[in-house]
Amino acid sequence: MTHALQTAHFARAAGADDELILAAALHDVGRLPSIARRARTSLHEYVGGAFVAEAISPRAGRIVAAHVRAKRYLVALEPGYRDVLSDASRACLDAQGGALDPAGTPSSACRGRRTPSRCAAGTMRRRFRTVRRWRSTTCWRSTRAFVAAPELIVRPARWTDRDAILRLTLAMGGHDDVARRDDPMRRLGAALGRADTRVVVAERDGAIVGFAEVQARVSMVADRFEAWLGALAVAPQARRGGVGAALLAAVEREARLLGCDAIVLESSAWRDDAYAFYRRSGFDERAPAVRFARTLSSDDDAALLQRFLDAAARAANAVAAAIAGLRDEASVGQGADGAPTEAADAAAEDAALRAFAALPCAIVSEERGLIGAPPGPGDCWIALDPLDGSRNYRAGYPPYAMAAGLVRDGVAIAGYVADLTSGRRWWAAGGAAYVDGRPAHTRRSPIAVVPSPSSGAPPARIAIPGVTRIRASGSTAIDLCRVADGSAAAFVALDRAVAHAHDLAGAMAVIVAAGGCVLEDGGRVPVLAPDAAALHRIVAAADRELAEALTTAPGG
């Protein structure tokens, strides 16, 4: 209390306005346990700054948040300033990152490992000196400009941030391989589209000075949900200026909203400064461990069914990354199925085709049609829809999917469908079907699904025993897979032909393996041809009895 009154007294004597006087009196309020325990950072200046900004004014909060940086700035700017600090205050200075040069970067004299310190007496002395210097020395103007530096903004990352994130990644050290990739940071697109992942950036004066990536995961061993902090990087010129603490606070907020119980990370062996930062931020250091990694390369000797599933899984990831940032791009042509080809469709197809390139099969894709020699009897070919539900994608309305089927003699013998919005995946091969790694089985659900009606068309009116609700999602492949996993009893598209071979093949393999049935009007099983333009009127149902009933019903 005495120190608070002293600093307020000197601020008033120097002619400060009321906000500055109040900020002087409350500059150490972040050390009070009743306030600190509600905060998401252990740095008292930011705890206090947030409190004062809400209780007094945003300007007073900024002054409180900047008072540690102001001391570090003055130590670098004024010869002899460090000498007049008490021993305790100098110890706190070291723990807080040492001196700053006038540009705000760490001076060469203060680099290296720091020992965290919680010295209240030193902090009180620091504030007393800082307030006096602000108004009583010739460096008042430059110090005030430093305290009133542009506000640091932490926001969700955007696809257009990828170049800045790449520079920050390389500046961390130890990641030179990233720059040698054909398309560095392409996976940022996939990260931005995942429901369990958050990427945030710190921006100051229009420049990105830091980023962090965190992903929610479940740990059976630890018996908790964890937020894995995969990366946290700050630009060299912005370090020891609160950027890391602000990013970590954002990470903690997102981790809580993802339902996580803990934040877990690892830091490279040479990053002593990072160790000190995480210790100051309340992280416990666990026993050392050795990290192992093994690349999952393609197995050319594996059976074709397994190679197909592996390639399809990689294709789904590649598509999710490739379509980032293309939602508002104009059409680039017309697909083999007659529909306009959007920029996202083209990018998705390119990415998927690269994933399937090593397979010895022709491909029939929605956009390019037949790629390779026409398949003959007994030959396998791939039916590919790289972006099923592209209208949903352009609108930002889930779901949309990547779908692929392996076809032989008109029958889908394996299939893979990935919901690019939720991350759910369905696949089938060898007579077994799975959804997210668990066996999939059909059932007569009280829900049925139908294709999205055309603009102005009335919604579908169908009567299915036991069905009380009708749904339409806009992604044929996903709707069919919902029949396979028992979420829906049937998918009915008999009034108009909506299903191409590339829409149908992957999901049809999953439905049949899960115990369901797919029929065309007239009760025939669809025969899939390597023709991207051919259309089918179909019904997919939990069992053959229901499928036959729907195809023979009035209006069927």
C-alpha positions in Angstrom: 0.0 0.0 0.0 2.8 2.4 0.9 4.5 1.9 -2.5 1.2 2.4 -4.3 0.6 5.7 -2.6 4.2 6.7 -3.3 4.0 6.1 -7.0 0.6 7.9 -7.2 2.1 10.8 -5.2 5.1 11.2 -7.6 2.8 10.9 -10.6 0.6 13.7 -9.3 3.6 15.8 -8.4 4.9 15.4 -12.0 1.6 16.8 -13.4 0.1 13.5 -14.6 -3.5 13.3 -15.5 -6.0 11.3 -13.4 -5.8 8.1 -15.5 -2.0 8.0 -15.1 -2.2 8.7 -11.4 -4.7 5.8 -11.0 -2.5 3.6 -13.1 0.5 4.4 -10.9 -1.4 3.6 -7.8 -2.7 0.3 -9.2 0.3 -0.8 -11.3 1.0 -3.9 -9.1 -2.7 -4.9 -8.5 -2.0 -8.0 -10.6 0.0 -9.4 -7.7 -3.0 -9.6 -5.5 -4.0 -13.3 -5.1 -7.7 -12.5 -5.4 -7.1 -11.1 -8.9 -4.2 -13.2 -10.1 -5.9 -16.5 -9.6 -8.7 -15.5 -12.0 -6.1 -14.8 -14.8 -4.7 -17.0 -17.5 -1.2 -15.7 -17.3 1.3 -15.5 -14.5 2.8 -12.1 -15.6 1.5 -9.6 -13.1 1.6 -6.6 -15.5 -0.8 -8.2 -17.9 -3.1 -9.5 -15.1 -3.2 -6.0 -13.6 -3.5 -4.3 -17.0 -6.6 -6.4 -17.8 -8.1 -5.6 -14.4 -7.4 -1.8 -14.6 -8.6 -1.6 -18.2 -12.0 -3.0 -17.1 -12.2 -1.1 -13.8 -10.7 2.3 -14.9 -10.1 2.7 -18.6 -8.4 1.0 -21.5 -5.6 3.6 -21.5 -4.9 3.1 -17.8 -4.9 -0.6 -18.4 -2.3 -0.2 -21.2 -0.1 1.8 -19.0 -0.2 -0.8 -16.2 0.5 -3.6 -18.8 3.5 -1.7 -20.1 5.2 -0.8 -16.9 7.6 -3.7 -16.9 8.6 -3.1 -20.5 9.0 0.6 -19.7 11.6 -0.3 -17.0 13.4 -2.6 -19.3 13.4 0.2 -22.0 14.8 2.8 -19.6 17.5 0.5 -18.5 18.7 0.1 -22.1 18.2 3.8 -22.9 19.7 5.6 -20.0 23.3 4.9 -18.8 23.3 4.3 -15.1 19.6 3.7 -14.7 20.2 0.0 -13.8 22.7 1.0 -11.1 20.1 3.0 -9.2 17.8 0.0 -9.0 17.8 -2.0 -5.8 19.4 -5.5 -5.8 15.9 -7.0 -5.7 14.8 -4.9 -8.6 17.7 -5.9 -10.7 17.0 -9.5 -10.0 13.4 -9.0 -11.2 14.8 -7.2 -14.3 16.8 -10.4 -15.2 13.7 -12.6 -14.7 11.6 -10.3 -16.9 13.9 -10.5 -19.9 16.6 -7.9 -19.2 17.1 -4.6 -21.0 15.5 -3.8 -24.3 17.2 -1.7 -26.9 15.3 1.4 -28.2 13.8 -0.6 -31.0 12.2 -3.0 -28.5 14.5 -6.0 -29.2 16.5 -7.8 -26.5 20.0 -6.3 -26.0 22.9 -8.6 -26.5 23.8 -8.2 -22.9 20.6 -9.8 -21.7 20.4 -12.9 -23.9 20.5 -16.3 -22.3 18.7 -18.3 -19.7 16.8 -16.4 -17.0 15.7 -17.6 -13.6 12.1 -16.7 -12.8 11.7 -14.4 -9.8 8.7 -13.2 -7.8 10.2 -10.2 -6.0 7.5 -7.8 -5.0 9.9 -5.3 -3.4 11.8 -5.0 -6.6 8.7 -4.5 -8.6 7.5 -1.7 -6.3 10.8 0.1 -6.5 10.7 -0.3 -10.3 7.4 1.4 -10.7 8.5 4.3 -8.4 11.5 4.9 -10.7 9.5 4.5 -13.9 6.8 7.0 -13.0 9.4 9.6 -12.0 11.4 9.1 -15.2 8.4 9.4 -17.4 7.7 13.0 -16.4 11.0 14.3 -15.2 13.6 13.4 -17.8 14.3 14.4 -21.4 13.4 10.9 -22.6 9.7 11.4 -21.6 8.4 11.6 -25.1 10.1 8.4 -26.4 9.2 6.5 -23.2 5.6 7.5 -23.5 5.6 6.4 -27.1 6.9 3.0 -26.1 4.3 2.6 -23.4 1.6 3.6 -25.9 2.9 1.1 -28.5 0.3 -0.3 -31.0 -2.1 -2.7 -29.4 -1.3 -6.4 -29.7 -4.1 -8.3 -31.3 -4.5 -12.0 -31.1 -6.9 -13.4 -33.6 -7.7 -16.6 -35.5 -5.3 -17.3 -38.3 -6.4 -16.9 -41.9 -5.2 -18.7 -45.1 -3.5 -15.4 -46.2 -1.3 -15.5 -43.0 0.6 -18.5 -44.3 3.7 -16.6 -45.5 4.1 -14.9 -42.2 3.6 -18.2 -40.3 6.2 -19.8 -42.5 8.7 -17.0 -41.7 8.0 -17.4 -38.0 8.5 -21.2 -38.2 11.8 -20.8 -39.9 12.9 -18.2 -37.3 12.4 -20.8 -34.5 15.3 -22.8 -35.9 15.4 -26.5 -36.4 12.8 -26.4 -39.2 14.9 -25.8 -42.3 13.2 -28.7 -44.0 9.9 -26.8 -44.1 11.3 -24.3 -46.6 12.4 -27.1 -49.0 8.9 -28.4 -49.5 7.1 -27.8 -52.7 4.3 -25.9 -51.0 5.2 -24.9 -47.5 2.4 -24.3 -45.0 -0.2 -26.0 -47.3 -1.3 -28.0 -44.3 -2.4 -24.7 -42.7 -5.5 -25.0 -44.8 -6.3 -28.4 -43.3 -5.7 -27.1 -39.8 -8.0 -24.1 -40.3 -10.8 -26.5 -41.4 -10.5 -28.9 -38.5 -13.0 -28.7 -35.6 -10.4 -29.9 -33.0 -7.6 -27.5 -34.1 -7.0 -23.8 -33.5 -4.4 -21.6 -35.1 -4.0 -18.1 -33.8 -1.7 -15.2 -34.7 -0.5 -12.2 -32.8 -0.6 -9.0 -34.8 0.9 -5.6 -34.0 0.8 -2.5 -36.2 -0.4 -4.7 -39.1 2.4 -7.2 -38.9 2.2 -10.7 -37.6 4.7 -11.2 -34.8 3.7 -14.6 -33.5 1.5 -17.6 -33.9 0.4 -20.7 -32.0 -1.2 -24.0 -33.0 -3.1 -26.2 -30.6 -5.1 -29.4 -31.1 -7.5 -31.2 -28.8 -6.8 -34.9 -28.2 -7.9 -37.6 -25.8 -5.3 -39.5 -23.6 -6.4 -42.8 -22.1 -3.1 -43.1 -20.2 -3.4 -39.6 -18.6 -7.2 -40.0 -18.3 -8.0 -36.6 -19.6 -8.6 -34.5 -22.7 -5.4 -32.6 -23.6 -4.6 -29.6 -25.7 -1.4 -30.4 -27.6 0.5 -27.2 -28.2 2.2 -28.1 -31.5 3.9 -24.8 -32.1 4.3 -21.3 -30.5 6.6 -18.9 -32.2 7.4 -15.2 -31.7 9.4 -13.1 -34.1 12.9 -12.4 -32.9 12.4 -8.6 -32.7 9.2 -9.0 -30.7 10.4 -11.5 -28.1 10.3 -10.6 -24.4 7.5 -8.1 -25.1 4.5 -10.0 -24.0 3.6 -11.6 -27.3 4.3 -15.2 -26.1 2.2 -14.6 -23.0 -0.7 -13.2 -25.1 -0.5 -16.2 -27.4 -0.4 -18.6 -24.5 -3.4 -16.9 -22.9 -5.3 -17.4 -26.2 -4.3 -21.0 -26.4 -5.5 -21.6 -22.9 -8.9 -19.9 -23.7 -9.3 -22.1 -26.8 -8.2 -25.3 -24.9 -10.9 -24.6 -22.3 -13.5 -24.1 -25.0 -12.5 -27.4 -26.5 -13.1 -29.1 -23.2 -9.5 -29.9 -22.4 -8.1 -30.5 -18.9 -4.5 -29.7 -19.6 -2.1 -28.1 -22.1 0.8 -30.4 -23.1 3.8 -29.5 -25.2 7.4 -30.3 -25.9 10.3 -27.9 -26.5 13.6 -28.6 -28.3 16.6 -29.3 -26.2 18.5 -26.1 -27.1 15.7 -23.7 -26.3 16.6 -22.6 -22.8 14.7 -19.3 -23.2 11.6 -21.3 -24.1 12.0 -23.5 -21.0 12.1 -20.4 -18.8 9.1 -18.9 -20.5 7.0 -22.0 -19.9 8.1 -22.4 -16.3 7.1 -18.8 -15.6 3.8 -19.5 -17.2 3.0 -22.3 -14.7 4.0 -25.4 -16.7 5.5 -28.3 -14.9 8.5 -30.0 -16.4 8.1 -33.8 -16.8 10.7 -36.5 -17.0 12.8 -36.4 -20.1 11.7 -38.6 -23.0 13.1 -39.5 -26.4 10.8 -38.7 -29.3 10.6 -41.3 -32.1 9.1 -40.9 -35.5 8.7 -43.1 -38.6 7.4 -42.0 -42.0 4.5 -44.1 -43.3 5.6 -44.6 -46.9 3.5 -46.3 -49.5 3.7 -50.1 -49.6 3.8 -51.1 -53.2 3.7 -54.8 -52.3 0.4 -54.5 -50.4 -2.9 -55.7 -51.8 -4.7 -53.3 -54.1 -7.6 -52.9 -51.7 -5.2 -51.7 -48.9 -3.3 -49.5 -51.3 -6.5 -47.9 -52.4 -7.6 -47.2 -48.8 -4.2 -45.7 -47.9 -4.3 -43.5 -51.0 -7.9 -42.4 -50.4 -7.1 -41.4 -46.8 -4.1 -39.3 -48.0 -6.2 -37.8 -50.7 -8.8 -36.6 -48.2 -6.2 -34.8 -46.2 -4.7 -33.3 -49.3 -8.1 -32.1 -50.5 -8.8 -30.5 -47.2 -5.6 -28.5 -47.4 -5.9 -27.7 -51.1 -9.3 -26.0 -51.0 -8.4 -23.5 -48.3 -9.0 -19.9 -49.3 -10.8 -20.8 -52.6 -14.4 -20.3 -51.4 -15.0 -17.0 -53.3 -12.9 -17.8 -56.4 -14.6 -17.8 -59.8 -15.4 -20.8 -61.9 -12.5 -22.1 -64.0 -14.4 -24.2 -66.6 -16.9 -27.1 -67.0 -16.5 -30.6 -65.6 -17.0 -33.9 -67.3 -20.4 -34.2 -65.6 -21.6 -31.0 -67.2 -21.5 -28.9 -64.1 -19.3 -25.7 -63.7 -15.9 -26.4 -62.3 -15.1 -24.1 -59.4 -11.5 -23.2 -58.4 -11.9 -25.4 -55.3 -13.1 -28.3 -57.4 -10.0 -28.0 -59.6 -7.7 -27.7 -56.7 -9.3 -30.6 -54.9 -9.1 -32.8 -58.0 -5.4 -32.0 -58.5 -4.6 -32.9 -54.9 -6.6 -36.1 -55.0 -5.1 -37.3 -58.3 -1.6 -36.9 -56.9 -2.5 -39.2 -54.0 -3.9 -41.9 -56.4 -1.2 -41.5 -59.0 0.8 -44.6 -57.9 -2.1 -47.0 -58.2 -2.3 -49.0 -61.4 -5.9 -48.0 -62.2 -7.8 -45.7 -64.5 -9.6 -42.9 -62.7 -13.0 -41.4 -63.6 -13.2 -38.0 -61.9 -16.0 -35.6 -61.7 -14.1 -32.8 -63.4 -11.8 -34.5 -65.9 -13.8 -37.6 -66.7 -11.8 -40.7 -67.7 -8.1 -40.5 -66.9 -6.1 -43.4 -68.4 -7.0 -46.3 -70.6 -10.6 -47.4 -70.6 -10.9 -50.4 -68.1 -11.7 -53.8 -69.6 -13.4 -56.8 -68.0 -11.8 -57.6 -64.7 -9.9 -54.3 -64.5 -10.2 -52.1 -61.5 -10.8 -48.4 -61.8 -11.4 -45.5 -59.4 -14.5 -43.4 -59.2 -13.5 -40.1 -57.7 -15.5 -37.1 -56.4 -12.8 -34.9 -54.9 -15.3 -32.4 -53.5 -18.8 -33.7 -53.1 -21.1 -30.9 -51.9 -19.1 -28.1 -53.6 -22.1 -25.7 -53.3 -22.0 -26.3 -49.6 -18.3 -25.5 -49.5 -18.7 -22.3 -51.4 -21.5 -21.2 -49.0 -19.5 -22.3 -45.9 -22.3 -24.6 -45.0 -21.4 -28.2 -44.0 -21.1 -30.9 -45.0 -18.9 -31.5 -48.0 -16.7 -34.5 -48.6 -14.1 -36.4 -50.6 -15.4 -39.7 -52.0 -13.7 -42.5 -53.9 -14.6 -46.0 -54.8 -12.7 -48.9 -56.3 -14.8 -50.5 -59.0 -14.5 -53.8 -60.9 -17.0 -55.1 -63.4 -19.5 -52.5 -62.4 -19.4 -53.3 -58.7 -17.8 -51.1 -56.0 -15.5 -53.4 -54.1 -14.0 -50.8 -51.8 -14.9 -47.3 -50.8 -13.7 -44.3 -48.8 -15.6 -41.2 -47.9 -14.3 -38.3 -45.7 -16.4 -35.5 -44.3 -14.0 -32.6 -44.7 -15.9 -30.5 -42.1 -16.4 -32.9 -39.1 -13.4 -35.2 -39.8 -15.7 -38.3 -39.8 -14.5 -41.1 -42.2 -16.3 -44.1 -43.6 -14.6 -46.9 -45.5 -15.1 -50.5 -46.6 -13.1 -53.3 -48.1 -13.2 -57.1 -48.0 -16.8 -57.1 -47.0 -16.4 -55.1 -43.8 -17.5 -51.4 -43.2 -16.2 -48.9 -40.7 -17.0 -45.4 -39.4 -14.1 -43.7 -37.6 -12.4 -47.1 -37.0 -15.5 -48.8 -35.5 -17.6 -51.4 -37.4 -20.5 -49.8 -39.2 -24.0 -51.4 -39.4 -27.2 -50.3 -40.9 -30.4 -49.9 -39.0 -33.9 -48.6 -39.4 -33.5 -45.1 -38.0 -36.5 -42.8 -37.7 -34.7 -40.4 -40.1 -34.5 -40.6 -43.9 -32.4 -38.4 -46.2 -33.2 -37.0 -49.6 -31.2 -34.9 -52.2 -31.4 -31.1 -51.8 -34.4 -29.9 -53.9 -33.8 -27.6 -56.8 -34.5 -23.9 -56.3 -38.3 -23.4 -56.2 -39.0 -27.1 -56.2 -41.3 -28.4 -53.4 -39.5 -30.6 -50.8 -39.7 -34.3 -51.2 -42.8 -36.1 -49.8 -42.2 -39.7 -49.0 -43.7 -42.2 -46.7 -41.3 -44.7 -45.0 -42.5 -47.0 -42.2 -41.0 -45.9 -38.9 -39.5 -42.7 -40.4 -40.7 -39.5 -38.7 -38.2 -36.9 -40.1 -36.7 -36.1 -43.5 -33.3 -34.5 -43.9 -31.3 -33.1 -46.8 -27.6 -32.2 -46.4 -26.4 -31.4 -49.9 -23.7 -34.1 -50.0 -24.9 -37.3 -51.7 -21.9 -39.3 -50.5 -22.3 -38.3 -46.9 -26.1 -38.9 -47.0 -25.4 -42.5 -48.3 -22.8 -43.1 -45.6 -25.4 -42.1 -42.9 -27.5 -45.0 -44.1 -24.4 -47.2 -43.8 -23.7 -46.2 -40.1 -27.4 -46.4 -39.1 -27.9 -42.6 -38.7 -30.5 -42.8 -41.4 -32.9 -45.6 -42.5 -32.8 -44.7 -46.2 -31.7 -42.2 -48.9 -34.4 -41.8 -51.6 -33.7 -40.2 -55.0 -36.2 -41.8 -57.3 -38.0 -38.7 -58.6 -34.9 -37.4 -60.3 -31.5 -38.7 -61.3 -28.9 -37.1 -59.0 -26.2 -39.7 -58.5 -23.2 -40.1 -60.8 -20.8 -43.0 -60.5 -18.3 -40.8 -58.7 -21.0 -39.8 -56.1 -22.2 -43.3 -55.6 -19.2 -45.7 -55.8 -17.4 -45.1 -52.5 -20.5 -44.8 -50.4 -22.2 -47.8 -52.1 -19.3 -50.0 -51.1 -19.7 -48.9 -47.5 -23.5 -49.4 -47.5 -23.4 -52.9 -48.9 -20.6 -54.0 -46.5 -22.6 -52.5 -43.6 -25.6 -54.7 -44.4 -27.6 -52.2 -46.5 -28.9 -52.3 -50.1 -28.7 -49.9 -53.0 -31.3 -50.2 -55.9 -32.2 -48.3 -58.9 -35.8 -47.6 -59.9 -37.3 -50.9 -61.0 -35.4 -52.8 -58.3 -32.1 -53.3 -60.1 -28.7 -53.1 -58.5 -26.8 -50.2 -60.1 -24.0 -51.2 -62.5 -21.3 -48.5 -62.3 -19.7 -47.5 -65.6 -16.6 -45.4 -66.2 -18.7 -42.5 -67.4 -18.7 -39.2 -65.4 -21.9 -38.0 -67.1 -24.1 -41.0 -66.4 -26.8 -40.5 -63.8 -28.7 -42.9 -61.6 -32.1 -42.8 -59.8 -31.5 -44.7 -56.6 -32.7 -45.7 -53.2 -30.3 -46.8 -50.5 -31.8 -48.5 -47.4 -30.9 -50.2 -44.2 -31.9 -53.6 -45.7 -33.1 -55.1 -49.0 -36.7 -55.4 -47.9 -37.0 -51.7 -47.2 -35.1 -50.8 -50.4 -37.5 -53.0 -52.5 -40.5 -51.5 -50.8 -39.4 -48.0 -51.6 -38.7 -48.8 -55.3 -42.1 -50.3 -55.7 -44.1 -47.8 -53.7 -46.5 -45.5 -55.6 -44.5 -42.7 -57.2 -41.3 -44.8 -56.9 
